[in-house]
Amino acid sequence: MNGRWLHQSGQEEAMVVFGGWAVGSAPFDALPKDRDVYFLDDYRDLDADLPDLSVYSSVDLVAWSFGVAAFGHWQAENPTAFRHRVALCGSLNPVDRRQGIPPLAYRRTIDGLTQASYQQFQTRVFGQEQGEAEIDVAARRAELQAVEGRGAAPDTVFDTVWIAQNDAIFPLQNMQRAWAGQEPRVVDAPHAPFEKISRWDAFWS
């Protein structure tokens, strides 16, 4: 994993964010800078330690998309206390016919990954066309393969779960099955529902 501070200015509270695949931290950049934010992505491996967070009065977690399963796997080996834990538009079983991305669709993504197909992926994530962005195709293909090979994460408790009505990455019915019994919030949004979120505590309040 790749971990870095998005901003660190000595705030009293901190956020840890497990991001999605190949999108980076941009979806979180518009949120207020009223807390320090540590961001992780690149799930080719899950070998990463968090910085010392003991200086903060509270630390909260948001895991988005593939970050949900990545956090589940990571947390099993690195037990860490968070005040709130939020799963956002992702599944602990990320590649699965009934609870994640259907394996055939996932395999097509791996086999057909190009710069052009990545732009199409971004459109599906955000629900509208995005500006041109380049990726390291080989690295991102390796990341997809690692996520698939890692399989389902151990059972992990989240205080709040969001699923998106218009999610074109994780089918809504699969998300409903994945989080059955946990009363997820269903938001009228695409896979990246960040236009609905204007402050950090909106993830759980």
C-alpha positions, 0 to 999 in steps of 0.5 A: 500500500501507499500511504501519505498525509493529504494534509497535516496541520496539527488538527485535534482530530484525524481521518484515515482513508482507504481509497479506491482503485486508480482514482487517487485522493482527488474525490476527498480533496473537496472536503474541509481541512478541519482534521488531518487526513492520512490516505492509503491506496494501491492494494498490490500488497497490504504492507503498510503501517499507520503513522503515530495517531496517538496525538489525536483526540479521535481518529475515524476511518472511511474505506471506499470501494476496494478500500473496504476489503483492503481495510478488512484484510489489513485490520485483521493483521493490524488491530487499530481502534477508530471512533467511527468506521465507515464502509462506502460503496464497497464489499468485503467480498470484492469479486463475487457473483452475488456480493461484489463485482461479478467475476466475468465483468472483473476479468474483462476489466483486467484483460481489456485494461488500456488508457481508453478503457480507464477513461470509461471506468472513470465515467462509470465511477463518477457518473459523468465524463472526467478529464483525461488522466494517465495510469500505469496500466501494468501496475493497475492490472497487477493491483486488480489481480492482487485484489482478486487473488486475495479474496474475501476479507474477514468479517469486519465491523463497520458502524455505517455502511453506504451503498449507491443507487446508481453504482455502475461498479458494484451492482446495487443488488449485490451490495444489498446482499453483501450488507444484509442485516446491517441497514445500509444507507442507500444514497441516490448517487454513482459509485463515487457519491462525494457530491452528497458529502460536504463534511467529514462527519456526514459519513456517519452522522 
